[in-house]
Amino acid sequence: MKFSGYTLISSFTPFHCIPLKKPRRLPLDINFKTASKIRRLSTYNQKQQNHCKAEMVVAKYPPPLFSVAPMMEWTDVHYRTLARLISKHAWLYTEMLAAETIVYQEANLDRFLAFPPEQHPIVLQIGGNNLDNIAKATKLANAYNYDEINFNCGCPSPRVAGHGCFGVRLMLDPKFVGEAMSVIAANTDVPVSVKCRIGVDDHDSYNELCDFIYKVSALSPTRHFIIHSRKALLNGISPADNRKIPPLKYEYYFALLRDFPDLKFTINGGINCVDEANAALKAGAHGVMVGRAAYHNPWNVLGHVDTAIYGAPASGLTRRQVQSLIFFPLHVSDSVYSDD
Ligand SMILES: Cc1cc2nc3c(=O)[nH]c(=O)nc-3n(C[C@H](O)[C@H](O)[C@H](O)COP(=O)(O)O)c2cc1C
C-alpha cells in the first residue's frame, strides 16, 4: 500500500454546522515509505485470527451514536445510575481504571467492576503500559460483561502521562498501542476501541495522527477510535487546562473519516448539547461522545438523546421522578429512622 501523505479537507463547527471547506494542505512531514513494511511485521500475521474474530464482533456492534465520555471521579456508578434513568440509549463509559488496580485488587473486583445490569450499554476504559497486566486485567474484566473495552491513550494528567507513562504519552508509541490492543482483544469477547487525542506537544501534524491510527489498526483488531479533537500539552499544565487551552481541530477528525474508510471514528471535545451532536452526525460523524456537558447538565443533554438521536421514546420520567428515584434510598433510611 502506498501513501502519498494525508491532507485535511474539512472542518466542523458544531455551533453553526458550517459546510465542508475546500482541501487545505498541511506540510507532509511524515513519510510513509515504511508503511508497507508495517503490514509485514511478524506480529501482524500471528494476530490474523484475532482480527477476524474482532471484525466479526465489530460488524455486530457498530459504534455508539451517542456516548458519555469516561471521566475520572465523575462517571462512577452513581452518576451512571442517574444518566441511565434519563437516557436508555446513551452508551456510558466508566472512569479509567488502571490495569494494575484490576490485577492487584483481584480479591475485591466487584468494588471496581460491578455495575447494575440496567447500565448496559456500558464500556470499561482501562489504562496501562504493561502488557501482562493489561492482559490479566482484560481477562478479569471480561467476566463482568461490559459491552466494549476501551484503552486510554488520551489522558494528559502528569500522574498518568508522567510517572506511569501511559495515557496520551502512548500516542508516541503506536507499536506498543497496537500490541496492547491485540492483547486486549485476545482476552475479551467484545469489541475494543482506543480513545486518543489528535497529537502530543509538537507531534501534532495530521500525518503523525494518521501514522498512529494506521499502525494501531494494522497491528491489532482495533476498528473504532474515539478522537478527542485537541492535542495534549505535556508541559505541566493541569488536566483541566489541557481540556481548554489546546484548540479543537475538528478538521483532523473529518479527514480521518475520509482517509480510513474501513475504520469507525467517534468525535469528542466541545460538544455541548444534542443539537450539536446531531450536527456532527449529519456532517458524517460515526458517533459523538460528550463529556463535561453530560455531567454538568445531565437533564438538558441526556434528556433529549433517546428522542433526538435514536428516534426512540423518551424515558417518560419527569425531572422530579428522576430526583426521587436517585434519592430513594436516603428517603427510605430517613423514614425508617423517623419511625423508630
Ligand atoms: C473530570 C474529568 C475526568 C476525565 N477523565 C477521563 C478519563 O478517565 N479517561 C479519558 O479518556 N478521558 C477523561 N476525561 C476527558 C473526557 O473523556 C473528554 O475527552 C473531555 O472532557 C473532552 O470532552 P468534552 O469537551 O465533551 O468534555 C476526563 C474529563 C474530565 C472533565
The ligand as an SDF file (V2000), in Angstrom:
LIG
                    3D

 31 33  0  0  0  0  0  0  0  0999 V2000
  -13.2180   15.3140   35.3860 C   0  0  0  0  0  0  0  0  0  0  0  0
  -12.7750   14.6720   34.1000 C   0  0  0  0  0  0  0  0  0  0  0  0
  -12.1740   13.4450   34.1190 C   0  0  0  0  0  0  0  0  0  0  0  0
  -11.7820   12.8180   32.9290 C   0  0  0  0  0  0  0  0  0  0  0  0
  -11.2830   11.5470   32.9970 N   0  0  0  0  0  0  0  0  0  0  0  0
  -11.0300   10.8830   31.8320 C   0  0  0  0  0  0  0  0  0  0  0  0
  -10.6910    9.5120   31.8460 C   0  0  0  0  0  0  0  0  0  0  0  0
  -10.6610    8.8310   32.8830 O   0  0  0  0  0  0  0  0  0  0  0  0
  -10.3990    8.9190   30.6550 N   0  0  0  0  0  0  0  0  0  0  0  0
  -10.4590    9.6080   29.4560 C   0  0  0  0  0  0  0  0  0  0  0  0
  -10.2080    9.0310   28.4050 O   0  0  0  0  0  0  0  0  0  0  0  0
  -10.8050   10.9020   29.4240 N   0  0  0  0  0  0  0  0  0  0  0  0
  -11.1140   11.5420   30.5710 C   0  0  0  0  0  0  0  0  0  0  0  0
  -11.5370   12.8330   30.5210 N   0  0  0  0  0  0  0  0  0  0  0  0
  -11.6730   13.5140   29.2210 C   0  0  0  0  0  0  0  0  0  0  0  0
  -13.0920   13.3050   28.6720 C   0  0  0  0  0  0  0  0  0  0  0  0
  -13.3510   11.9440   28.4580 O   0  0  0  0  0  0  0  0  0  0  0  0
  -13.2860   14.0810   27.3540 C   0  0  0  0  0  0  0  0  0  0  0  0
  -12.3800   13.5640   26.4100 O   0  0  0  0  0  0  0  0  0  0  0  0
  -13.0260   15.5660   27.5040 C   0  0  0  0  0  0  0  0  0  0  0  0
  -13.6860   16.0930   28.6450 O   0  0  0  0  0  0  0  0  0  0  0  0
  -13.4750   16.3270   26.2490 C   0  0  0  0  0  0  0  0  0  0  0  0
  -14.8520   16.1590   26.0250 O   0  0  0  0  0  0  0  0  0  0  0  0
  -15.9300   17.3120   26.4150 P   0  0  0  0  0  0  0  0  0  0  0  0
  -15.4630   18.5740   25.7940 O   0  0  0  0  0  0  0  0  0  0  0  0
  -17.2350   16.8260   25.8850 O   0  0  0  0  0  0  0  0  0  0  0  0
  -15.9010   17.4130   27.9220 O   0  0  0  0  0  0  0  0  0  0  0  0
  -11.9450   13.4770   31.6940 C   0  0  0  0  0  0  0  0  0  0  0  0
  -12.5650   14.7390   31.6710 C   0  0  0  0  0  0  0  0  0  0  0  0
  -12.9820   15.3280   32.8470 C   0  0  0  0  0  0  0  0  0  0  0  0
  -13.6870   16.6700   32.8100 C   0  0  0  0  0  0  0  0  0  0  0  0
  1  2  1  0
  2  3  1  0
  2 30  2  0
  3  4  2  0
  4  5  1  0
  4 28  1  0
  5  6  2  0
  6  7  1  0
  6 13  1  0
  7  8  2  0
  7  9  1  0
  9 10  1  0
 10 11  2  0
 10 12  1  0
 12 13  2  0
 13 14  1  0
 14 15  1  0
 14 28  1  0
 15 16  1  0
 16 17  1  0
 16 18  1  0
 18 19  1  0
 18 20  1  0
 20 21  1  0
 20 22  1  0
 22 23  1  0
 23 24  1  0
 24 25  2  0
 24 26  1  0
 24 27  1  0
 28 29  2  0
 29 30  1  0
 30 31  1  0
M  END
$$$$
